[in-house]
Amino acid sequence: MAQKKASEVDSWLARPDSGTWLVLIYGPDRGLVAERARAFAARTGLPLDDPFSVVKLDAGDADRDQGRLLDEARTVPMFSDRRLLWLRNAGAQKNLADDVKALLAEPPRDAIVLIEAGDLKKGVGLRATVEAGAGAMALPCYADDARDIETVIDDELGKAGMTMTLEARQTLRRNLGGDRLASRGEVEKLALYAHGRSEITLEDVRVLTGDVSGQSFDDAVDAVLAGRLEDFDTAFTRQCQAGGQPFLALAAAMRQFQALHAMRGAVEAGGGRNAAAVVAAHKPPVFFTRRRLIETALERWSSEGLNRALARLQAAILQTRRRSDLAEPIARQALLGIAVESARLAQRR
C-alpha cells in the first residue's frame, strides 16, 4: 500500500523515495497539509517561483476541466528536465480521481504531481486511488499531539533565540494544536512581542493570546470535564461573544481528551497506580490547580467513552471546516453532548 502512518510522515518527507512521482497530502489539519506540501515541493529542487517549472492548479478547476491534469502532466518542460504540478483544495471530486487513476496507469516522464486535500475517507475516491498506485504516496495530516506541539514551540523559539518559562509553555501549549500554521503563527507572534528579551513569560502569553486562543475556552472545557452544563454554556457563550473562535474550543477539548486517553491507558496497564498517581506522573505536568479535576475525570471515563468523545470532537472539527457559518452551534452541540455524558458518569459513581 502506498501510504504512511501519521507518525511516519515527517521522516518520509525528510528523505522522499526517489521513485515516488505523485504525492497526496491530506487531512483535517489544513495548516499541516500546507506546511508539509511546501516541504515536499522544496525537496524537488525546482524553483518554486518559476511558473515554467511549477504549475499551480485548483483541484476544483481541474475537476471541471476533465483531462487538464493529464494534459499538464504530459506537457514537455521548456526550461527544465521536470515540472511540478501542484494541486490544492482537493476533496471528493470524481473527475479528478479519474484523471489521477489514468496518470497512475500511464505515468508521465517529466512531471511530479503534488496534491493537497482535506480529510478523505478511507477506501474511496482519490485516497483509494493513490494508495493503490505504483509510484504514488498518500500522507495523512491529523491535529498535532502534545509532542508535535512541543516541537513547533521549540522550532520557533530556536529561530528567535529565546526561551520560555514552564508556566508560559504549559499555558501556550493548551492554546495550540488545531492547525499547524496557526500554531506557528502564535509562537512567532509571541517572539515578536517579546523581542529584545531572552525569555517569554506567562504574562506575555496571557496578554497576547487571551482573545483568540484555546486558553479563553479553558473554563468551558473544564466545565465539560466536570459535567457542569450551565457553567459550560455560560463560559462558552461568553467567549464566543468576546470574539473567541468556536473551533479553538473544540481543539482545546481534543487535546484534553487525548491526554486523558493516554492517562487512562496508564491506569489500565496495571502496576497498582491509581488516577492520582498517573496524573502526578504525567508528562508534561498537569498544572497543580487542575489536578483534582483531571483525577476525577480520569476515574469517570473509560477508554471506550474517551474514544467516543474524541470521535465526536474530530467530527465536529471537520464540520466546522466545511460550514464555518455554523461553527458556533456545531461546537456547542458537540461539547454539550460530551458534558451531558460526563454528568451521567458522575451520577453513576
Buried (B, 14 or more C-beta within 10 A) or exposed (E): EBBBEBEEBBEBBEEBEEEBBBBBBBBBBBBBBBBBBBBBBEBBEBEBEEEEBBBEBEBBEBBEEBEBBBEBBEBEBEEBEBBBBBBBBBBBBEBBBBBBBBBBEEBBEBBBBBBBBBBBEEEEBBBBBBBBBEBBBBBBBBBBBBEBBBEBBEEBBEEBEBEBBEEBBBBBBBBBBBBBBBBBBBBEBBBEBBEEEEEBBBEBBBEBBEEBBBBBBBBBBBBBBBBBBEBBBBBBEBBBEEEBBBBBBBBBBBBBBBBBBBBBEBBEEEEEBEBBBBBBEBEBEBEEEBBEBBBBBBBBBEEEBBBBBBEBBBBBBBBBBEEEEEBBEBBBEBBBBBBBBBBEBBEEE
